[in-house]
């Protein structure tokens, strides 16, 4: 899952962005829809699109539970040297610093 973590997080954030755009009646992220409606569409269609995007986000959270809570773990595994010491569990901080700044390692 670490390999796909970035793509999964990106898609969830894109879904949230798209929902905010639809709430503002901005359809530029959806070229075909934008061409058809050009900001002139009913409240019921707007609600249907918002519900659909929310449903997709809910399904992703169901398939990948706690993905937001595991951000630190995945970042540490992918690139431990970019992590901040304050984000490392207290019991591991000294060892983390030794590994991070040991030029022999």
N, CA, C and O atoms as a GROMACS GRO file, in nm:
protein
  420
    1UNK      N    1   0.081  -0.119   0.000
    1UNK     CA    2   0.000   0.000   0.000
    1UNK      C    3   0.086   0.126   0.000
    1UNK      O    4   0.043   0.230  -0.050
    2UNK      N    5   0.206   0.118   0.055
    2UNK     CA    6   0.294   0.235   0.058
    2UNK      C    7   0.320   0.287  -0.082
    2UNK      O    8   0.328   0.408  -0.103
    3UNK      N    9   0.333   0.196  -0.178
    3UNK     CA   10   0.361   0.235  -0.316
    3UNK      C   11   0.249   0.322  -0.371
    3UNK      O   12   0.275   0.415  -0.448
    4UNK      N   13   0.126   0.294  -0.334
    4UNK     CA   14   0.010   0.365  -0.388
    4UNK      C   15  -0.043   0.474  -0.297
    4UNK      O   16  -0.142   0.540  -0.330
    5UNK      N   17   0.020   0.493  -0.182
    5UNK     CA   18  -0.030   0.589  -0.084
    5UNK      C   19  -0.048   0.729  -0.144
    5UNK      O   20  -0.152   0.791  -0.124
    6UNK      N   21   0.051   0.777  -0.217
    6UNK     CA   22   0.045   0.911  -0.275
    6UNK      C   23  -0.073   0.926  -0.370
    6UNK      O   24  -0.142   1.028  -0.368
    7UNK      N   25  -0.095   0.826  -0.453
    7UNK     CA   26  -0.206   0.833  -0.550
    7UNK      C   27  -0.341   0.830  -0.478
    7UNK      O   28  -0.434   0.901  -0.517
    8UNK      N   29  -0.352   0.749  -0.374
    8UNK     CA   30  -0.478   0.740  -0.300
    8UNK      C   31  -0.507   0.872  -0.229
    8UNK      O   32  -0.619   0.924  -0.238
    9UNK      N   33  -0.409   0.928  -0.159
    9UNK     CA   34  -0.427   1.055  -0.089
    9UNK      C   35  -0.459   1.167  -0.188
    9UNK      O   36  -0.546   1.250  -0.163
   10UNK      N   37  -0.388   1.168  -0.301
   10UNK     CA   38  -0.413   1.270  -0.403
   10UNK      C   39  -0.556   1.263  -0.452
   10UNK      O   40  -0.623   1.366  -0.465
   11UNK      N   41  -0.605   1.142  -0.481
   11UNK     CA   42  -0.740   1.129  -0.533
   11UNK      C   43  -0.844   1.173  -0.430
   11UNK      O   44  -0.941   1.240  -0.466
   12UNK      N   45  -0.825   1.139  -0.304
   12UNK     CA   46  -0.919   1.181  -0.199
   12UNK      C   47  -0.921   1.333  -0.189
   12UNK      O   48  -1.028   1.393  -0.176
   13UNK      N   49  -0.805   1.396  -0.195
   13UNK     CA   50  -0.798   1.542  -0.189
   13UNK      C   51  -0.861   1.604  -0.314
   13UNK      O   52  -0.927   1.708  -0.305
   14UNK      N   53  -0.841   1.541  -0.430
   14UNK     CA   54  -0.906   1.591  -0.552
   14UNK      C   55  -1.058   1.583  -0.540
   14UNK      O   56  -1.128   1.675  -0.583
   15UNK      N   57  -1.110   1.474  -0.484
   15UNK     CA   58  -1.254   1.463  -0.465
   15UNK      C   59  -1.306   1.577  -0.379
   15UNK      O   60  -1.411   1.635  -0.408
   16UNK      N   61  -1.233   1.610  -0.273
   16UNK     CA   62  -1.273   1.720  -0.185
   16UNK      C   63  -1.267   1.853  -0.260
   16UNK      O   64  -1.355   1.938  -0.243
   17UNK      N   65  -1.166   1.871  -0.342
   17UNK     CA   66  -1.154   1.993  -0.424
   17UNK      C   67  -1.271   2.003  -0.522
   17UNK      O   68  -1.332   2.109  -0.536
   18UNK      N   69  -1.302   1.893  -0.588
   18UNK     CA   70  -1.411   1.892  -0.686
   18UNK      C   71  -1.544   1.926  -0.618
   18UNK      O   72  -1.627   1.999  -0.673
   19UNK      N   73  -1.565   1.872  -0.497
   19UNK     CA   74  -1.689   1.903  -0.425
   19UNK      C   75  -1.699   2.053  -0.396
   19UNK      O   76  -1.805   2.113  -0.414
   20UNK      N   77  -1.589   2.113  -0.353
   20UNK     CA   78  -1.590   2.257  -0.326
   20UNK      C   79  -1.617   2.336  -0.454
   20UNK      O   80  -1.690   2.436  -0.451
   21UNK      N   81  -1.561   2.292  -0.565
   21UNK     CA   82  -1.585   2.359  -0.693
   21UNK      C   83  -1.732   2.350  -0.731
   21UNK      O   84  -1.792   2.450  -0.771
   22UNK      N   85  -1.791   2.232  -0.720
   22UNK     CA   86  -1.932   2.214  -0.755
   22UNK      C   87  -2.020   2.299  -0.663
   22UNK      O   88  -2.119   2.356  -0.709
   23UNK      N   89  -1.985   2.308  -0.536
   23UNK     CA   90  -2.063   2.391  -0.443
   23UNK      C   91  -2.065   2.537  -0.487
   23UNK      O   92  -2.162   2.609  -0.462
   24UNK      N   93  -1.958   2.579  -0.554
   24UNK     CA   94  -1.949   2.717  -0.605
   24UNK      C   95  -1.998   2.726  -0.750
   24UNK      O   96  -1.986   2.830  -0.814
   25UNK      N   97  -2.052   2.616  -0.800
   25UNK     CA   98  -2.100   2.606  -0.939
   25UNK      C   99  -1.987   2.626  -1.041
   25UNK      O  100  -2.008   2.680  -1.150
   26UNK      N  101  -1.870   2.583  -1.004
   26UNK     CA  102  -1.754   2.588  -1.092
   26UNK      C  103  -1.733   2.448  -1.148
   26UNK      O  104  -1.698   2.356  -1.074
   27UNK      N  105  -1.753   2.431  -1.278
   27UNK     CA  106  -1.743   2.299  -1.341
   27UNK      C  107  -1.620   2.284  -1.431
   27UNK      O  108  -1.615   2.193  -1.513
   28UNK      N  109  -1.523   2.372  -1.417
   28UNK     CA  110  -1.406   2.366  -1.506
   28UNK      C  111  -1.325   2.238  -1.491
   28UNK      O  112  -1.254   2.199  -1.584
   29UNK      N  113  -1.336   2.170  -1.377
   29UNK     CA  114  -1.266   2.042  -1.359
   29UNK      C  115  -1.332   1.929  -1.437
   29UNK      O  116  -1.276   1.821  -1.451
   30UNK      N  117  -1.452   1.956  -1.487
   30UNK     CA  118  -1.529   1.858  -1.562
   30UNK      C  119  -1.561   1.916  -1.700
   30UNK      O  120  -1.670   1.969  -1.719
   31UNK      N  121  -1.469   1.908  -1.795
   31UNK     CA  122  -1.486   1.976  -1.924
   31UNK      C  123  -1.615   1.943  -1.998
   31UNK      O  124  -1.678   2.033  -2.054
   32UNK      N  125  -1.655   1.818  -1.998
   32UNK     CA  126  -1.779   1.782  -2.070
   32UNK      C  127  -1.900   1.845  -2.003
   32UNK      O  128  -1.987   1.900  -2.071
   33UNK      N  129  -1.907   1.837  -1.872
   33UNK     CA  130  -2.016   1.900  -1.798
   33UNK      C  131  -2.012   2.051  -1.815
   33UNK      O  132  -2.116   2.115  -1.834
   34UNK      N  133  -1.893   2.107  -1.809
   34UNK     CA  134  -1.877   2.252  -1.823
   34UNK      C  135  -1.929   2.300  -1.958
   34UNK      O  136  -1.995   2.403  -1.968
   35UNK      N  137  -1.899   2.223  -2.062
   35UNK     CA  138  -1.944   2.259  -2.196
   35UNK      C  139  -2.097   2.253  -2.207
   35UNK      O  140  -2.158   2.334  -2.277
   36UNK      N  141  -2.158   2.157  -2.138
   36UNK     CA  142  -2.303   2.141  -2.145
   36UNK      C  143  -2.380   2.243  -2.061
   36UNK      O  144  -2.480   2.298  -2.107
   37UNK      N  145  -2.333   2.269  -1.940
   37UNK     CA  146  -2.415   2.349  -1.849
   37UNK      C  147  -2.369   2.492  -1.833
   37UNK      O  148  -2.451   2.582  -1.814
   38UNK      N  149  -2.239   2.516  -1.841
   38UNK     CA  150  -2.185   2.651  -1.832
   38UNK      C  151  -2.242   2.730  -1.713
   38UNK      O  152  -2.289   2.843  -1.730
   39UNK      N  153  -2.236   2.670  -1.594
   39UNK     CA  154  -2.281   2.730  -1.467
   39UNK      C  155  -2.432   2.745  -1.455
   39UNK      O  156  -2.479   2.793  -1.352
   40UNK      N  157  -2.507   2.707  -1.554
   40UNK     CA  158  -2.653   2.719  -1.549
   40UNK      C  159  -2.714   2.581  -1.534
   40UNK      O  160  -2.761   2.523  -1.633
   41UNK      N  161  -2.714   2.528  -1.414
   41UNK     CA  162  -2.778   2.399  -1.392
   41UNK      C  163  -2.856   2.403  -1.262
   41UNK      O  164  -2.833   2.488  -1.176
   42UNK      N  165  -2.948   2.310  -1.250
   42UNK     CA  166  -3.043   2.312  -1.138
   42UNK      C  167  -2.975   2.275  -1.006
   42UNK      O  168  -2.869   2.213  -1.002
   43UNK      N  169  -3.041   2.315  -0.900
   43UNK     CA  170  -2.992   2.279  -0.767
   43UNK      C  171  -2.994   2.128  -0.746
   43UNK      O  172  -2.908   2.074  -0.677
   44UNK      N  173  -3.091   2.062  -0.807
   44UNK     CA  174  -3.099   1.916  -0.790
   44UNK      C  175  -2.980   1.847  -0.858
   44UNK      O  176  -2.928   1.749  -0.804
   45UNK      N  177  -2.937   1.895  -0.974
   45UNK     CA  178  -2.819   1.838  -1.040
   45UNK      C  179  -2.694   1.867  -0.957
   45UNK      O  180  -2.609   1.780  -0.940
   46UNK      N  181  -2.684   1.987  -0.905
   46UNK     CA  182  -2.571   2.023  -0.819
   46UNK      C  183  -2.566   1.930  -0.698
   46UNK      O  184  -2.458   1.880  -0.663
   47UNK      N  185  -2.678   1.906  -0.634
   47UNK     CA  186  -2.685   1.818  -0.517
   47UNK      C  187  -2.650   1.674  -0.556
   47UNK      O  188  -2.580   1.605  -0.482
   48UNK      N  189  -2.697   1.630  -0.672
   48UNK     CA  190  -2.667   1.494  -0.718
   48UNK      C  191  -2.517   1.476  -0.741
   48UNK      O  192  -2.462   1.372  -0.705
   49UNK      N  193  -2.452   1.574  -0.799
   49UNK     CA  194  -2.308   1.566  -0.823
   49UNK      C  195  -2.233   1.567  -0.690
   49UNK      O  196  -2.141   1.487  -0.670
   50UNK      N  197  -2.272   1.655  -0.599
   50UNK     CA  198  -2.208   1.661  -0.467
   50UNK      C  199  -2.222   1.528  -0.393
   50UNK      O  200  -2.127   1.478  -0.333
   51UNK      N  201  -2.342   1.470  -0.398
   51UNK     CA  202  -2.367   1.342  -0.333
   51UNK      C  203  -2.282   1.231  -0.394
   51UNK      O  204  -2.229   1.145  -0.323
   52UNK      N  205  -2.269   1.234  -0.526
   52UNK     CA  206  -2.188   1.132  -0.594
   52UNK      C  207  -2.041   1.143  -0.552
   52UNK      O  208  -1.977   1.043  -0.521
   53UNK      N  209  -1.988   1.265  -0.552
   53UNK     CA  210  -1.848   1.285  -0.512
   53UNK      C  211  -1.828   1.246  -0.366
   53UNK      O  212  -1.725   1.186  -0.331
   54UNK      N  213  -1.924   1.278  -0.280
   54UNK     CA  214  -1.914   1.238  -0.139
   54UNK      C  215  -1.917   1.086  -0.126
   54UNK      O  216  -1.844   1.030  -0.045
   55UNK      N  217  -2.001   1.021  -0.205
   55UNK     CA  218  -2.007   0.875  -0.205
   55UNK      C  219  -1.874   0.813  -0.246
   55UNK      O  220  -1.830   0.715  -0.186
   56UNK      N  221  -1.811   0.870  -0.348
   56UNK     CA  222  -1.680   0.819  -0.390
   56UNK      C  223  -1.577   0.835  -0.278
   56UNK      O  224  -1.499   0.744  -0.251
   57UNK      N  225  -1.579   0.951  -0.213
   57UNK     CA  226  -1.485   0.973  -0.103
   57UNK      C  227  -1.511   0.874   0.011
   57UNK      O  228  -1.418   0.818   0.068
   58UNK      N  229  -1.637   0.854   0.043
   58UNK     CA  230  -1.672   0.758   0.150
   58UNK      C  231  -1.623   0.617   0.116
   58UNK      O  232  -1.571   0.547   0.203
   59UNK      N  233  -1.638   0.576  -0.011
   59UNK     CA  234  -1.593   0.443  -0.052
   59UNK      C  235  -1.441   0.431  -0.041
   59UNK      O  236  -1.390   0.327   0.002
   60UNK      N  237  -1.369   0.535  -0.078
   60UNK     CA  238  -1.224   0.530  -0.066
   60UNK      C  239  -1.182   0.518   0.081
   60UNK      O  240  -1.090   0.444   0.114
   61UNK      N  241  -1.251   0.591   0.168
   61UNK     CA  242  -1.221   0.580   0.311
   61UNK      C  243  -1.259   0.441   0.365
   61UNK      O  244  -1.196   0.392   0.458
   62UNK      N  245  -1.361   0.380   0.307
   62UNK     CA  246  -1.399   0.244   0.349
   62UNK      C  247  -1.294   0.142   0.304
   62UNK      O  248  -1.256   0.053   0.380
   63UNK      N  249  -1.246   0.156   0.182
   63UNK     CA  250  -1.144   0.064   0.130
   63UNK      C  251  -1.008   0.088   0.195
   63UNK      O  252  -0.930  -0.006   0.214
   64UNK      N  253  -0.979   0.212   0.229
   64UNK     CA  254  -0.849   0.248   0.287
   64UNK      C  255  -0.872   0.321   0.419
   64UNK      O  256  -0.849   0.442   0.428
   65UNK      N  257  -0.916   0.248   0.522
   65UNK     CA  258  -0.946   0.314   0.649
   65UNK      C  259  -0.819   0.372   0.712
   65UNK      O  260  -0.710   0.316   0.699
   66UNK      N  261  -0.835   0.482   0.779
   66UNK     CA  262  -0.727   0.548   0.853
   66UNK      C  263  -0.611   0.593   0.766
   66UNK      O  264  -0.500   0.611   0.817
   67UNK      N  265  -0.632   0.611   0.637
   67UNK     CA  266  -0.521   0.650   0.550
   67UNK      C  267  -0.468   0.788   0.588
   67UNK      O  268  -0.348   0.813   0.579
   68UNK      N  269  -0.555   0.878   0.630
   68UNK     CA  270  -0.511   1.012   0.672
   68UNK      C  271  -0.430   1.005   0.799
   68UNK      O  272  -0.334   1.080   0.817
   69UNK      N  273  -0.467   0.915   0.888
   69UNK     CA  274  -0.397   0.902   1.016
   69UNK      C  275  -0.260   0.838   1.000
   69UNK      O  276  -0.176   0.847   1.091
   70UNK      N  277  -0.235   0.773   0.888
   70UNK     CA  278  -0.109   0.701   0.868
   70UNK      C  279  -0.010   0.780   0.784
   70UNK      O  280   0.091   0.726   0.739
   71UNK      N  281  -0.037   0.907   0.761
   71UNK     CA  282   0.048   0.992   0.679
   71UNK      C  283   0.193   0.988   0.726
   71UNK      O  284   0.284   0.970   0.645
   72UNK      N  285   0.215   1.003   0.855
   72UNK     CA  286   0.352   1.003   0.908
   72UNK      C  287   0.421   0.870   0.880
   72UNK      O  288   0.536   0.868   0.836
   73UNK      N  289   0.351   0.759   0.905
   73UNK     CA  290   0.412   0.628   0.885
   73UNK      C  291   0.458   0.609   0.741
   73UNK      O  292   0.568   0.561   0.716
   74UNK      N  293   0.372   0.646   0.647
   74UNK     CA  294   0.406   0.627   0.507
   74UNK      C  295   0.520   0.720   0.465
   74UNK      O  296   0.609   0.680   0.391
   75UNK      N  297   0.517   0.844   0.511
   75UNK     CA  298   0.626   0.936   0.478
   75UNK      C  299   0.758   0.889   0.536
   75UNK      O  300   0.862   0.899   0.472
   76UNK      N  301   0.753   0.839   0.658
   76UNK     CA  302   0.875   0.788   0.721
   76UNK      C  303   0.930   0.669   0.644
   76UNK      O  304   1.052   0.657   0.627
   77UNK      N  305   0.843   0.581   0.598
   77UNK     CA  306   0.888   0.464   0.523
   77UNK      C  307   0.940   0.502   0.385
   77UNK      O  308   1.039   0.446   0.338
   78UNK      N  309   0.874   0.599   0.318
   78UNK     CA  310   0.915   0.638   0.183
   78UNK      C  311   1.041   0.722   0.182
   78UNK      O  312   1.128   0.702   0.097
   79UNK      N  313   1.054   0.815   0.276
   79UNK     CA  314   1.170   0.902   0.280
   79UNK      C  315   1.195   0.946   0.424
   79UNK      O  316   1.152   1.054   0.465
   80UNK      N  317   1.264   0.862   0.501
   80UNK     CA  318   1.282   0.891   0.644
   80UNK      C  319   1.359   1.020   0.669
   80UNK      O  320   1.345   1.081   0.776
   81UNK      N  321   1.439   1.063   0.576
   81UNK     CA  322   1.523   1.180   0.600
   81UNK      C  323   1.450   1.312   0.578
   81UNK      O  324   1.504   1.419   0.606
   82UNK      N  325   1.328   1.305   0.529
   82UNK     CA  326   1.250   1.428   0.514
   82UNK      C  327   1.155   1.448   0.633
   82UNK      O  328   1.092   1.553   0.645
   83UNK      N  329   1.145   1.348   0.720
   83UNK     CA  330   1.057   1.358   0.836
   83UNK      C  331   1.117   1.449   0.942
   83UNK      O  332   1.239   1.461   0.955
   84UNK      N  333   1.029   1.514   1.017
   84UNK     CA  334   1.071   1.602   1.125
   84UNK      C  335   1.076   1.523   1.256
   84UNK      O  336   0.991   1.438   1.280
   85UNK      N  337   1.175   1.552   1.338
   85UNK     CA  338   1.193   1.479   1.463
   85UNK      C  339   1.071   1.491   1.554
   85UNK      O  340   1.042   1.397   1.628
   86UNK      N  341   1.000   1.601   1.550
   86UNK     CA  342   0.881   1.618   1.635
   86UNK      C  343   0.768   1.523   1.596
   86UNK      O  344   0.678   1.498   1.676
   87UNK      N  345   0.771   1.471   1.475
   87UNK     CA  346   0.669   1.378   1.429
   87UNK      C  347   0.700   1.233   1.462
   87UNK      O  348   0.614   1.146   1.449
   88UNK      N  349   0.822   1.207   1.505
   88UNK     CA  350   0.866   1.072   1.539
   88UNK      C  351   0.821   1.041   1.681
   88UNK      O  352   0.831   1.127   1.768
   89UNK      N  353   0.772   0.919   1.707
   89UNK     CA  354   0.735   0.884   1.845
   89UNK      C  355   0.852   0.909   1.940
   89UNK      O  356   0.968   0.885   1.906
   90UNK      N  357   0.820   0.959   2.057
   90UNK     CA  358   0.923   1.001   2.152
   90UNK      C  359   1.027   0.894   2.179
   90UNK      O  360   1.146   0.924   2.190
   91UNK      N  361   0.984   0.770   2.191
   91UNK     CA  362   1.076   0.661   2.223
   91UNK      C  363   1.180   0.638   2.113
   91UNK      O  364   1.283   0.576   2.138
   92UNK      N  365   1.153   0.686   1.991
   92UNK     CA  366   1.243   0.662   1.879
   92UNK      C  367   1.322   0.785   1.835
   92UNK      O  368   1.401   0.776   1.742
   93UNK      N  369   1.302   0.899   1.899
   93UNK     CA  370   1.361   1.025   1.851
   93UNK      C  371   1.513   1.024   1.849
   93UNK      O  372   1.573   1.066   1.751
   94UNK      N  373   1.576   0.977   1.955
   94UNK     CA  374   1.723   0.978   1.958
   94UNK      C  375   1.780   0.888   1.849
   94UNK      O  376   1.874   0.927   1.780
   95UNK      N  377   1.724   0.769   1.834
   95UNK     CA  378   1.770   0.678   1.730
   95UNK      C  379   1.746   0.737   1.591
   95UNK      O  380   1.830   0.725   1.502
   96UNK      N  381   1.631   0.801   1.574
   96UNK     CA  382   1.599   0.866   1.447
   96UNK      C  383   1.704   0.973   1.413
   96UNK      O  384   1.752   0.979   1.300
   97UNK      N  385   1.738   1.057   1.511
   97UNK     CA  386   1.837   1.162   1.487
   97UNK      C  387   1.974   1.104   1.453
   97UNK      O  388   2.043   1.155   1.365
   98UNK      N  389   2.012   0.997   1.522
   98UNK     CA  390   2.140   0.933   1.493
   98UNK      C  391   2.142   0.880   1.350
   98UNK      O  392   2.242   0.896   1.278
   99UNK      N  393   2.033   0.817   1.308
   99UNK     CA  394   2.026   0.766   1.170
   99UNK      C  395   2.022   0.879   1.068
   99UNK      O  396   2.086   0.871   0.964
  100UNK      N  397   1.947   0.981   1.100
  100UNK     CA  398   1.929   1.091   1.004
  100UNK      C  399   2.058   1.166   0.978
  100UNK      O  400   2.085   1.205   0.864
  101UNK      N  401   2.137   1.188   1.081
  101UNK     CA  402   2.255   1.272   1.065
  101UNK      C  403   2.387   1.195   1.068
  101UNK      O  404   2.494   1.256   1.072
  102UNK      N  405   2.381   1.063   1.066
  102UNK     CA  406   2.503   0.982   1.066
  102UNK      C  407   2.551   0.967   0.921
  102UNK      O  408   2.487   0.900   0.841
  103UNK      N  409   2.660   1.029   0.890
  103UNK     CA  410   2.710   1.026   0.753
  103UNK      C  411   2.768   0.891   0.715
  103UNK      O  412   2.792   0.865   0.597
  104UNK      N  413   2.793   0.803   0.814
  104UNK     CA  414   2.846   0.670   0.784
  104UNK      C  415   2.735   0.574   0.745
  104UNK      O  416   2.760   0.479   0.671
  105UNK      N  417   2.614   0.597   0.794
  105UNK     CA  418   2.502   0.504   0.773
  105UNK      C  419   2.462   0.490   0.630
  105UNK      O  420   2.370   0.415   0.599
   0.00000   0.00000   0.00000
